[in-house]
Amino acid sequence: MITMDISLPDTLMAFVDEQVARRGYGTSSDYVRELIGKDQDRQRLRRLVLDGAESVPGPSADDAYFEELRARARHTASS
């Protein structure tokens, strides 16, 4: 694992220390790692949402669509 030093103003360091104590993190590094992980998750989700918004619409999901799905599921289950 690589070590990284960061500089924080006193107010941010106090906030980090408070979060570590309040949320039960072992160290401030654990807290920062979780923040980075959550940011990565947020970015992945945003990308998926944008990809979905930019994609071509699929077929209509009307009653006939769901009946066909049920029929296929019944056929698969009986095979």
KAURMO-V409703 format. One record per backbone hydrogen bond with DSSP energy under -0.5 kcal/mol. CO is the residue of the C=O (numbers start at 1). NH is the residue of the N-H. E is the energy in kcal/mol with one decimal. If there is no record, write none. Layout:
co:CO nh:NH e:E
co:CO nh:NH e:E
This chain:
co:9 nh:13 e:-2.4
co:10 nh:14 e:-2.5
co:11 nh:15 e:-1.8
co:12 nh:16 e:-2.7
co:13 nh:17 e:-2.7
co:14 nh:18 e:-2.3
co:15 nh:19 e:-2.5
co:16 nh:20 e:-2.6
co:17 nh:21 e:-2.2
co:18 nh:22 e:-3.1
co:19 nh:23 e:-2.7
co:20 nh:24 e:-0.8
co:20 nh:25 e:-1.3
co:27 nh:31 e:-1.5
co:28 nh:32 e:-2.5
co:29 nh:33 e:-2.7
co:30 nh:34 e:-2.0
co:31 nh:35 e:-2.2
co:32 nh:36 e:-2.5
co:33 nh:37 e:-2.5
co:34 nh:38 e:-2.6
co:35 nh:39 e:-2.1
co:36 nh:40 e:-2.4
co:37 nh:41 e:-2.4
co:38 nh:42 e:-2.4
co:39 nh:43 e:-2.4
co:40 nh:44 e:-2.4
co:41 nh:45 e:-2.6
co:42 nh:46 e:-2.5
co:43 nh:47 e:-2.3
co:44 nh:48 e:-2.3
co:45 nh:49 e:-2.5
co:46 nh:50 e:-2.7
co:47 nh:51 e:-2.9
co:48 nh:52 e:-2.4
co:49 nh:53 e:-2.4
co:50 nh:54 e:-1.9
co:51 nh:55 e:-0.7
co:52 nh:55 e:-0.7
co:60 nh:62 e:-0.9
co:62 nh:66 e:-1.9
co:63 nh:67 e:-2.3
co:64 nh:68 e:-2.2
co:65 nh:69 e:-2.0
co:66 nh:70 e:-2.5
co:67 nh:71 e:-2.5
co:68 nh:72 e:-2.4
co:69 nh:73 e:-2.4
co:70 nh:74 e:-2.7
co:71 nh:75 e:-2.4
co:72 nh:76 e:-2.5
co:73 nh:77 e:-2.6
co:74 nh:78 e:-1.9
co:75 nh:79 e:-0.9
co:76 nh:79 e:-0.6
